[in-house]
């Protein structure tokens, strides 16, 4: 059985989440209206997610990319 592609989204981006799930992706969405703390984003990328969906409000920097080194394949910004 193939491993599911794991994605963390820092907010609900609407229909796109459903489309990803229909394609078989394991998508986790941060549930609160305010941005997630940077420490949570770092924790998620270190946990081995394959993809990260962010918005302009999220502090994405070298620490995030370093945390996902070796496992994270894509970072997409919804803006």
C-alpha positions as CSV (number, residue, x, y, z in Angstrom):
1,X,0.0,0.0,0.0
2,X,1.3,3.4,-0.9
3,X,2.0,6.0,1.8
4,X,-0.5,8.8,1.9
5,X,0.8,12.3,1.1
6,X,0.5,14.2,4.4
7,X,-0.3,17.9,4.2
8,X,-0.7,20.6,6.9
9,X,-2.7,23.7,6.1
10,X,-2.3,26.7,8.4
11,X,-6.0,27.7,7.8
12,X,-9.1,26.4,6.0
13,X,-8.7,27.3,2.3
14,X,-12.1,26.1,1.3
15,X,-12.9,23.7,-1.5
16,X,-9.2,23.0,-2.2
17,X,-9.0,21.0,1.1
18,X,-11.9,18.7,-0.1
19,X,-10.2,18.3,-3.5
20,X,-7.0,17.2,-1.9
21,X,-8.8,14.7,0.3
22,X,-10.7,13.3,-2.6
23,X,-7.4,12.7,-4.3
24,X,-6.2,10.6,-1.3
25,X,-4.1,13.2,0.6
26,X,-4.1,13.2,4.4
27,X,-4.9,16.8,5.1
28,X,-4.8,18.4,8.5
29,X,-6.1,22.0,8.9
30,X,-5.3,24.3,11.7
31,X,-8.8,24.9,13.2
32,X,-8.5,28.4,14.8
33,X,-9.1,31.7,13.0
34,X,-5.8,33.2,14.1
35,X,-2.5,32.0,12.6
36,X,-0.9,29.0,14.3
37,X,2.2,29.7,16.4
38,X,5.4,29.3,14.5
39,X,6.4,26.6,17.0
40,X,3.5,24.5,15.9
41,X,4.4,24.9,12.2
42,X,8.0,23.8,13.0
43,X,6.6,20.8,15.0
44,X,4.4,19.8,12.0
45,X,7.3,20.0,9.5
46,X,9.5,18.0,11.8
47,X,6.8,15.3,12.1
48,X,7.4,14.4,8.5
49,X,4.7,16.1,6.5
50,X,5.1,16.1,2.8
51,X,3.4,19.4,2.1
52,X,2.7,22.7,3.8
53,X,0.0,25.2,2.8
54,X,0.4,28.6,4.3
55,X,-0.9,32.2,3.9
56,X,0.8,35.6,4.0
57,X,0.2,35.8,7.8
58,X,2.4,32.8,8.5
59,X,6.1,33.4,9.5
60,X,7.8,31.0,7.0
61,X,11.6,31.2,7.1
62,X,14.8,29.1,7.1
63,X,13.8,27.4,10.4
64,X,10.7,26.0,8.7
65,X,12.6,24.7,5.7
66,X,15.3,23.3,7.8
67,X,12.8,21.5,10.0
68,X,11.3,19.8,6.9
69,X,14.6,18.9,5.3
70,X,14.5,15.4,3.9
71,X,10.7,14.9,4.1
72,X,8.9,18.1,3.1
73,X,8.4,18.2,-0.6
74,X,6.4,21.3,-1.2
75,X,5.4,24.6,0.4
76,X,2.5,26.4,-1.2
77,X,1.2,29.8,-0.3
78,X,-2.6,30.6,-0.5
79,X,-2.8,34.3,-1.1
